[in-house]
Each structure stands twice: as structure tokens, then as C-alpha cells.
């Protein structure tokens, strides 16, 4: 399954399927914030926000319940953990980390994310390809939007010299 995410000013991102249908949006609350809201086309809203004293843990909430976390490991990878026991690793791949991949706990590649910066919109667009043989593990429309969040996070950390 292929998705395209179109960004505007690196604050608003919209997810489209292969037929150009809008499936959801990722909106950052303000220009310098890493806190964001994910709104799916069915009306479901997820909140993504830094928690803790140093803001090193990012919580994903739905209906006022924490459904997952986003954290970093010592290898510079992003770990996405859901309360239903699904755990993923999001990491840069390729020379100079020009794209990102999503791995399950067994190390199987589930998705590949290709970022592209559009100067005319001052924002990134993403091509996200979910591998069909793993569709049962990633059947949620929410997943490409949280991958967009992780890609934005990785890019911002990389441009800050952190990664």
C-alpha cells in the first residue's frame, strides 16, 4: 500500500492514498512545538505530546488514554511502542540516511519512508510504502501519520546535529 503525505510550512501534513483520497492530517500545535494532533478522516483524534521532566518520552493519546509512546534508543533510532504490545523501530537507512524504514520486533521491514523537501512550500513531502506481506501488522491508517511524525522528528534532530 502506498501513501503520499503532503506538508505545508512543516506544520500541517495531509495523508493521501494511492487514489488521492485524504485519509487524515497531522497538525503541529505551533511552529516550534513537537506536540501535534493527528485527525483521521473518520473523526478519530490522537494527541502526540512530550511528557516527563526532560521531555524525552513522547506519549500518544486517544480518548484521554495513553495508547503508545515514542522514545529514542542509544543507537539514534526511534522506538514506537503501543500498549497492545506492538513495538516498532524507526531508523534512517541508506547512505547519509536519505530514507527511513520501519521494522517490527523480529527485524522485518514493514515500511519505507522517502522524504523530499519542497522549497515552494517550505515543507517536506513523504512517500510511504507499506509492504503488503506485512499488511496484517500495519493495517491502521494511523500508522503512516505517526511515521510522518517520526520522520519530522528525525529530520529536525539531524538538522540540529543531535543524531
TORPA-4810 file (N, C-alpha, C, O; in nm, 3 decimals):
<nodes>
NODE_1_0.084_-0.117_0.000_0.000_0.000_0.000_0.089_0.123_0.000_0.182_0.133_0.080_X
NODE_2_0.060_0.217_-0.087_0.139_0.340_-0.098_0.058_0.459_-0.048_-0.063_0.469_-0.071_X
NODE_3_0.128_0.547_0.020_0.067_0.670_0.068_0.156_0.787_0.029_0.276_0.772_0.010_X
NODE_4_0.096_0.903_0.019_0.171_1.027_-0.002_0.128_1.123_0.107_0.009_1.139_0.134_X
NODE_5_0.225_1.187_0.168_0.199_1.287_0.271_0.250_1.420_0.218_0.368_1.434_0.186_X
NODE_6_0.160_1.517_0.210_0.197_1.649_0.161_0.198_1.746_0.278_0.101_1.756_0.353_X
NODE_7_0.309_1.817_0.293_0.324_1.911_0.402_0.313_2.056_0.356_0.343_2.089_0.241_X
NODE_8_0.271_2.140_0.449_0.265_2.284_0.425_0.336_2.353_0.540_0.293_2.343_0.655_X
NODE_9_0.443_2.424_0.511_0.521_2.501_0.608_0.567_2.417_0.727_0.585_2.471_0.837_X
NODE_10_0.586_2.289_0.707_0.633_2.196_0.811_0.548_2.198_0.937_0.596_2.161_1.044_X
NODE_11_0.422_2.242_0.927_0.331_2.239_1.041_0.207_2.156_1.015_0.149_2.100_1.108_X
NODE_12_0.167_2.148_0.890_0.046_2.076_0.854_0.079_1.972_0.748_0.141_2.004_0.646_X
NODE_13_0.039_1.848_0.773_0.067_1.738_0.681_-0.063_1.662_0.657_-0.139_1.634_0.750_X
NODE_14_-0.088_1.628_0.530_-0.209_1.556_0.496_-0.173_1.425_0.426_-0.089_1.423_0.336_X
NODE_15_-0.238_1.317_0.468_-0.212_1.182_0.415_-0.312_1.149_0.305_-0.433_1.167_0.321_X
NODE_16_-0.260_1.100_0.192_-0.343_1.060_0.079_-0.312_0.915_0.041_-0.198_0.871_0.053_X
NODE_17_-0.415_0.842_-0.003_-0.393_0.706_-0.051_-0.354_0.709_-0.199_-0.336_0.817_-0.257_X
NODE_18_-0.342_0.592_-0.259_-0.299_0.581_-0.399_-0.395_0.648_-0.496_-0.355_0.687_-0.606_X
NODE_19_-0.521_0.663_-0.458_-0.622_0.725_-0.544_-0.640_0.874_-0.518_-0.725_0.938_-0.580_X
NODE_20_-0.560_0.930_-0.427_-0.568_1.072_-0.397_-0.673_1.108_-0.293_-0.703_1.225_-0.274_X
NODE_21_-0.728_1.008_-0.224_-0.827_1.033_-0.119_-0.756_1.073_0.010_-0.658_1.010_0.051_X
NODE_22_-0.805_1.178_0.074_-0.749_1.222_0.201_-0.790_1.125_0.312_-0.908_1.093_0.327_X
NODE_23_-0.690_1.078_0.389_-0.715_0.981_0.495_-0.698_1.040_0.635_-0.747_0.984_0.733_X
NODE_24_-0.628_1.151_0.644_-0.604_1.211_0.775_-0.504_1.322_0.768_-0.445_1.350_0.663_X
NODE_25_-0.484_1.387_0.884_-0.394_1.503_0.893_-0.309_1.495_1.019_-0.351_1.441_1.122_X
NODE_26_-0.191_1.551_1.009_-0.101_1.570_1.122_-0.078_1.720_1.132_-0.025_1.781_1.039_X
NODE_27_-0.117_1.779_1.244_-0.102_1.924_1.263_-0.025_1.951_1.391_-0.063_1.908_1.499_X
NODE_28_0.086_2.024_1.376_0.163_2.067_1.493_0.094_2.187_1.554_0.040_2.272_1.483_X
NODE_29_0.096_2.194_1.687_0.021_2.298_1.757_0.077_2.438_1.736_0.002_2.535_1.733_X
NODE_30_0.209_2.449_1.722_0.269_2.577_1.684_0.403_2.549_1.616_0.446_2.434_1.608_X
NODE_31_0.467_2.653_1.569_0.584_2.637_1.484_0.701_2.567_1.553_0.771_2.489_1.489_X
NODE_32_0.724_2.594_1.679_0.841_2.537_1.747_0.806_2.417_1.834_0.895_2.361_1.899_X
NODE_33_0.682_2.376_1.837_0.639_2.266_1.923_0.652_2.131_1.854_0.634_2.120_1.732_X
NODE_34_0.684_2.030_1.933_0.682_1.893_1.883_0.549_1.826_1.916_0.526_1.711_1.880_X
NODE_35_0.462_1.899_1.986_0.329_1.846_2.017_0.241_1.860_1.894_0.244_1.962_1.824_X
NODE_36_0.162_1.755_1.869_0.083_1.753_1.746_-0.049_1.681_1.768_-0.067_1.607_1.865_X
NODE_37_-0.140_1.704_1.675_-0.268_1.633_1.673_-0.279_1.558_1.541_-0.246_1.611_1.435_X
NODE_38_-0.325_1.435_1.549_-0.349_1.353_1.431_-0.499_1.332_1.421_-0.561_1.279_1.513_X
NODE_39_-0.557_1.374_1.309_-0.701_1.361_1.288_-0.723_1.270_1.167_-0.677_1.300_1.057_X
NODE_40_-0.793_1.160_1.188_-0.823_1.067_1.080_-0.952_1.110_1.011_-1.032_1.184_1.068_X
NODE_41_-0.972_1.063_0.890_-1.091_1.102_0.813_-1.221_1.054_0.878_-1.328_1.107_0.849_X
NODE_42_-1.212_0.953_0.966_-1.333_0.906_1.035_-1.364_0.988_1.160_-1.461_0.959_1.231_X
NODE_43_-1.282_1.092_1.187_-1.306_1.180_1.301_-1.225_1.148_1.425_-1.223_1.227_1.518_X
NODE_44_-1.157_1.033_1.429_-1.073_1.000_1.544_-0.959_1.100_1.556_-0.898_1.139_1.457_X
NODE_45_-0.931_1.142_1.680_-0.824_1.239_1.706_-0.726_1.178_1.804_-0.765_1.125_1.908_X
NODE_46_-0.598_1.186_1.770_-0.489_1.140_1.854_-0.404_1.261_1.889_-0.383_1.350_1.807_X
NODE_47_-0.354_1.263_2.013_-0.266_1.371_2.057_-0.127_1.313_2.080_-0.112_1.207_2.141_X
NODE_48_-0.027_1.382_2.031_0.112_1.340_2.047_0.183_1.453_2.121_0.188_1.566_2.072_X
NODE_49_0.239_1.423_2.239_0.298_1.528_2.322_0.415_1.475_2.404_0.415_1.361_2.448_X
NODE_50_0.514_1.563_2.423_0.628_1.531_2.509_0.581_1.525_2.653_0.499_1.607_2.697_X
NODE_51_0.632_1.427_2.726_0.599_1.411_2.868_0.727_1.394_2.947_0.833_1.367_2.891_X
NODE_52_0.715_1.410_3.075_0.829_1.389_3.163_0.909_1.516_3.185_0.888_1.617_3.118_X
NODE_53_0.998_1.509_3.280_1.076_1.625_3.322_1.163_1.680_3.210_1.175_1.802_3.194_X
NODE_54_1.225_1.593_3.131_1.313_1.638_3.026_1.250_1.626_2.888_1.314_1.658_2.788_X
NODE_55_1.127_1.580_2.880_1.056_1.568_2.753_1.113_1.462_2.661_1.101_1.472_2.539_X
NODE_56_1.177_1.360_2.719_1.239_1.257_2.636_1.142_1.149_2.593_1.172_1.070_2.503_X
NODE_57_1.028_1.144_2.656_0.925_1.048_2.617_0.811_1.123_2.551_0.768_1.227_2.600_X
NODE_58_0.763_1.069_2.442_0.651_1.128_2.371_0.535_1.030_2.384_0.548_0.913_2.349_X
NODE_59_0.422_1.078_2.436_0.306_0.991_2.454_0.206_1.013_2.342_0.188_1.125_2.293_X
NODE_60_0.141_0.905_2.302_0.034_0.907_2.203_-0.095_0.879_2.279_-0.109_0.774_2.341_X
NODE_61_-0.190_0.973_2.272_-0.316_0.957_2.343_-0.432_0.952_2.245_-0.432_1.019_2.142_X
NODE_62_-0.532_0.872_2.281_-0.658_0.864_2.207_-0.769_0.852_2.309_-0.766_0.762_2.393_X
NODE_63_-0.867_0.941_2.303_-0.978_0.942_2.400_-0.926_0.948_2.544_-0.975_0.877_2.631_X
NODE_64_-0.827_1.034_2.568_-0.767_1.056_2.700_-0.697_0.933_2.758_-0.668_0.928_2.878_X
NODE_65_-0.669_0.833_2.675_-0.593_0.715_2.717_-0.461_0.710_2.642_-0.457_0.732_2.521_X
NODE_66_-0.354_0.682_2.714_-0.224_0.665_2.650_-0.225_0.531_2.578_-0.244_0.426_2.640_X
NODE_67_-0.206_0.535_2.446_-0.206_0.411_2.367_-0.067_0.374_2.320_-0.047_0.266_2.264_X
NODE_68_0.031_0.462_2.342_0.166_0.431_2.298_0.265_0.539_2.336_0.228_0.646_2.385_X
NODE_69_0.392_0.508_2.311_0.499_0.603_2.337_0.598_0.603_2.221_0.609_0.506_2.146_X
NODE_70_0.668_0.713_2.209_0.777_0.727_2.113_0.899_0.768_2.194_0.897_0.869_2.264_X
NODE_71_1.005_0.689_2.186_1.128_0.717_2.260_1.249_0.697_2.167_1.235_0.648_2.055_X
NODE_72_1.364_0.735_2.216_1.489_0.715_2.142_1.573_0.611_2.214_1.568_0.599_2.336_X
NODE_73_1.649_0.535_2.135_1.746_0.446_2.198_1.886_0.501_2.175_1.904_0.604_2.110_X
NODE_74_1.985_0.432_2.230_2.123_0.482_2.222_2.182_0.470_2.082_2.289_0.524_2.056_X
NODE_75_2.115_0.401_1.992_2.163_0.388_1.855_2.110_0.500_1.765_2.137_0.500_1.645_X
NODE_76_2.036_0.594_1.822_1.979_0.703_1.743_1.852_0.663_1.671_1.808_0.732_1.579_X
NODE_77_1.794_0.551_1.711_1.670_0.504_1.648_1.551_0.549_1.731_1.564_0.578_1.850_X
NODE_78_1.436_0.554_1.667_1.312_0.590_1.736_1.234_0.462_1.759_1.211_0.383_1.667_X
NODE_79_1.192_0.442_1.883_1.116_0.324_1.921_0.970_0.364_1.939_0.939_0.454_2.018_X
NODE_80_0.881_0.298_1.867_0.737_0.323_1.879_0.678_0.202_1.949_0.684_0.091_1.896_X
NODE_81_0.622_0.223_2.066_0.564_0.113_2.145_0.417_0.142_2.171_0.382_0.249_2.220_X
NODE_82_0.333_0.046_2.139_0.190_0.060_2.165_0.151_-0.028_2.283_0.215_-0.130_2.308_X
NODE_83_0.048_0.011_2.354_0.005_-0.064_2.472_-0.050_-0.201_2.437_-0.061_-0.287_2.524_X
NODE_84_-0.086_-0.223_2.311_-0.134_-0.356_2.269_-0.019_-0.449_2.234_-0.039_-0.549_2.165_X
NODE_85_0.100_-0.418_2.280_0.224_-0.495_2.267_0.291_-0.485_2.131_0.392_-0.553_2.108_X
NODE_86_0.240_-0.404_2.039_0.312_-0.383_1.913_0.429_-0.288_1.939_0.411_-0.183_2.000_X
NODE_87_0.547_-0.326_1.892_0.666_-0.242_1.906_0.737_-0.236_1.772_0.751_-0.336_1.701_X
NODE_88_0.781_-0.115_1.737_0.847_-0.092_1.610_0.975_-0.012_1.630_0.989_0.061_1.728_X
NODE_89_1.067_-0.027_1.535_1.188_0.054_1.531_1.184_0.137_1.403_1.168_0.083_1.293_X
NODE_90_1.199_0.268_1.418_1.204_0.361_1.306_1.347_0.411_1.298_1.399_0.468_1.394_X
NODE_91_1.411_0.391_1.182_1.551_0.432_1.174_1.587_0.478_1.033_1.521_0.442_0.935_X
NODE_92_1.691_0.557_1.027_1.742_0.603_0.899_1.809_0.488_0.826_1.863_0.397_0.889_X
NODE_93_1.805_0.494_0.693_1.865_0.390_0.612_1.924_0.453_0.487_1.886_0.563_0.447_X
NODE_94_2.015_0.382_0.426_2.078_0.433_0.305_2.195_0.523_0.339_2.215_0.562_0.454_X
NODE_95_2.269_0.556_0.237_2.385_0.645_0.254_2.336_0.781_0.299_2.246_0.838_0.236_X
NODE_96_2.391_0.836_0.406_2.351_0.964_0.465_2.207_0.961_0.517_2.147_1.066_0.538_X
NODE_97_2.153_0.842_0.537_2.017_0.825_0.592_1.915_0.904_0.511_1.836_0.980_0.566_X
NODE_98_1.918_0.886_0.381_1.828_0.963_0.293_1.686_0.909_0.290_1.599_0.971_0.228_X
NODE_99_1.661_0.796_0.353_1.524_0.747_0.371_1.517_0.674_0.504_1.619_0.651_0.569_X
NODE_100_1.397_0.637_0.544_1.375_0.574_0.673_1.301_0.442_0.653_1.229_0.423_0.555_X
NODE_101_1.320_0.352_0.748_1.249_0.225_0.743_1.184_0.198_0.879_1.229_0.248_0.982_X
NODE_102_1.078_0.120_0.876_1.011_0.076_0.996_1.028_-0.075_1.007_0.999_-0.148_0.912_X
NODE_103_1.076_-0.120_1.121_1.100_-0.262_1.146_1.012_-0.310_1.260_0.984_-0.235_1.353_X
NODE_104_0.967_-0.436_1.252_0.898_-0.495_1.365_1.002_-0.551_1.462_1.122_-0.538_1.440_X
NODE_105_0.955_-0.612_1.570_1.046_-0.664_1.672_1.140_-0.772_1.620_1.250_-0.789_1.672_X
NODE_106_1.098_-0.845_1.517_1.181_-0.951_1.460_1.281_-0.898_1.357_1.361_-0.974_1.303_X
NODE_107_1.276_-0.767_1.330_1.368_-0.708_1.233_1.316_-0.709_1.090_1.390_-0.675_0.998_X
NODE_108_1.190_-0.747_1.071_1.130_-0.745_0.936_1.095_-0.603_0.896_1.037_-0.528_0.975_X
NODE_109_1.129_-0.567_0.775_1.097_-0.433_0.725_0.949_-0.427_0.691_0.900_-0.505_0.609_X
NODE_110_0.879_-0.333_0.753_0.736_-0.317_0.732_0.702_-0.201_0.640_0.602_-0.203_0.570_X
NODE_111_0.787_-0.099_0.642_0.759_0.020_0.563_0.888_0.092_0.529_0.990_0.077_0.596_X
NODE_112_0.881_0.170_0.423_0.992_0.256_0.383_0.934_0.395_0.360_0.828_0.411_0.300_X
NODE_113_1.007_0.496_0.408_0.961_0.634_0.402_1.065_0.716_0.327_1.180_0.723_0.369_X
NODE_114_1.023_0.778_0.217_1.112_0.863_0.138_1.074_1.008_0.157_0.967_1.050_0.111_X
NODE_115_1.159_1.088_0.224_1.129_1.230_0.238_1.178_1.309_0.116_1.273_1.270_0.049_X
NODE_116_1.110_1.420_0.090_1.151_1.511_-0.016_1.114_1.651_0.028_1.000_1.676_0.068_X
NODE_117_1.208_1.743_0.022_1.180_1.881_0.064_1.132_1.962_-0.055_1.199_1.967_-0.158_X
NODE_118_1.017_2.025_-0.040_0.962_2.111_-0.144_0.986_2.256_-0.107_0.923_2.310_-0.016_X
NODE_119_1.077_2.318_-0.178_1.113_2.456_-0.148_0.996_2.552_-0.166_0.985_2.650_-0.092_X
NODE_120_0.909_2.525_-0.263_0.798_2.617_-0.288_0.700_2.620_-0.171_0.632_2.721_-0.150_X
NODE_121_0.692_2.511_-0.094_0.602_2.506_0.021_0.676_2.512_0.154_0.615_2.513_0.261_X
NODE_122_0.809_2.517_0.146_0.893_2.516_0.265_0.856_2.402_0.359_0.843_2.420_0.480_X
NODE_123_0.838_2.284_0.301_0.795_2.170_0.379_0.836_2.039_0.312_0.870_2.036_0.193_X
NODE_124_0.833_1.934_0.390_0.861_1.801_0.338_0.735_1.735_0.285_0.625_1.758_0.335_X
NODE_125_0.754_1.653_0.185_0.652_1.558_0.144_0.713_1.420_0.164_0.835_1.405_0.163_X
NODE_126_0.629_1.320_0.181_0.679_1.186_0.205_0.604_1.087_0.117_0.483_1.098_0.095_X
NODE_127_0.679_0.991_0.066_0.621_0.873_0.002_0.639_0.760_0.102_0.751_0.732_0.144_X
NODE_128_0.529_0.697_0.140_0.534_0.588_0.238_0.482_0.462_0.171_0.371_0.459_0.117_X
NODE_129_0.564_0.360_0.176_0.527_0.232_0.116_0.520_0.128_0.227_0.622_0.095_0.290_X
NODE_130_0.398_0.074_0.253_0.382_-0.035_0.348_0.391_-0.165_0.271_0.320_-0.184_0.173_X
NODE_131_0.477_-0.255_0.316_0.496_-0.381_0.246_0.372_-0.469_0.260_0.325_-0.492_0.371_X
NODE_132_0.318_-0.518_0.149_0.191_-0.593_0.153_0.198_-0.724_0.231_0.097_-0.768_0.285_X
NODE_133_0.315_-0.786_0.237_0.323_-0.914_0.309_0.311_-0.895_0.460_0.294_-0.993_0.533_X
NODE_134_0.320_-0.772_0.507_0.306_-0.744_0.649_0.183_-0.660_0.678_0.173_-0.598_0.784_X
NODE_135_0.089_-0.658_0.585_-0.028_-0.573_0.598_-0.108_-0.602_0.726_-0.166_-0.510_0.784_X
NODE_136_-0.111_-0.726_0.770_-0.185_-0.760_0.890_-0.126_-0.694_1.014_-0.195_-0.676_1.114_X
NODE_137_0.002_-0.659_1.010_0.066_-0.594_1.123_0.049_-0.442_1.121_0.058_-0.378_1.225_X
NODE_138_0.024_-0.386_1.004_0.018_-0.241_0.990_-0.107_-0.199_0.914_-0.099_-0.122_0.818_X
NODE_139_-0.222_-0.249_0.956_-0.345_-0.223_0.883_-0.414_-0.094_0.923_-0.527_-0.069_0.881_X
NODE_140_-0.349_-0.012_1.000_-0.409_0.108_1.055_-0.369_0.231_0.974_-0.251_0.247_0.941_X
NODE_141_-0.463_0.317_0.942_-0.434_0.442_0.872_-0.353_0.536_0.961_-0.281_0.623_0.912_X
NODE_142_-0.365_0.518_1.092_-0.291_0.600_1.187_-0.140_0.584_1.171_-0.065_0.679_1.189_X
NODE_143_-0.096_0.463_1.136_0.048_0.435_1.131_0.125_0.526_1.035_0.230_0.577_1.074_X
NODE_144_0.080_0.549_0.910_0.156_0.640_0.823_0.169_0.782_0.880_0.268_0.850_0.853_X
NODE_145_0.070_0.826_0.957_0.078_0.960_1.015_0.177_0.964_1.132_0.247_1.064_1.149_X
NODE_146_0.183_0.859_1.212_0.283_0.857_1.320_0.423_0.840_1.260_0.521_0.888_1.317_X
NODE_147_0.434_0.771_1.145_0.563_0.762_1.076_0.606_0.899_1.024_0.724_0.932_1.027_X
NODE_148_0.511_0.977_0.978_0.540_1.115_0.935_0.592_1.196_1.053_0.688_1.272_1.039_X
NODE_149_0.529_1.180_1.168_0.574_1.248_1.289_0.718_1.208_1.322_0.802_1.293_1.351_X
NODE_150_0.746_1.079_1.316_0.881_1.029_1.346_0.983_1.080_1.244_1.095_1.115_1.281_X
NODE_151_0.946_1.084_1.117_1.037_1.135_1.014_1.066_1.283_1.039_1.181_1.325_1.028_X
NODE_152_0.965_1.360_1.072_0.987_1.502_1.104_1.078_1.516_1.225_1.166_1.603_1.228_X
NODE_153_1.057_1.431_1.324_1.139_1.433_1.445_1.284_1.399_1.411_1.376_1.467_1.457_X
NODE_154_1.305_1.295_1.332_1.441_1.255_1.294_1.510_1.362_1.211_1.629_1.389_1.230_X
NODE_155_1.437_1.424_1.121_1.495_1.530_1.037_1.532_1.651_1.122_1.638_1.709_1.105_X
NODE_156_1.443_1.688_1.214_1.474_1.804_1.299_1.590_1.776_1.393_1.672_1.864_1.420_X
NODE_157_1.598_1.654_1.443_1.711_1.618_1.531_1.840_1.614_1.450_1.945_1.656_1.499_X
NODE_158_1.834_1.564_1.328_1.952_1.558_1.242_2.001_1.697_1.202_2.122_1.722_1.199_X
NODE_159_1.908_1.786_1.173_1.949_1.921_1.133_2.000_2.001_1.252_2.071_2.099_1.235_X
NODE_160_1.964_1.958_1.374_2.014_2.023_1.494_2.149_1.963_1.535_2.212_2.011_1.630_X
NODE_161_2.193_1.859_1.465_2.321_1.798_1.496_2.314_1.698_1.610_2.417_1.660_1.666_X
NODE_162_2.194_1.654_1.645_2.178_1.563_1.758_2.200_1.418_1.717_2.260_1.342_1.793_X
NODE_163_2.153_1.379_1.598_2.162_1.239_1.558_2.300_1.206_1.508_2.326_1.092_1.470_X
</nodes>
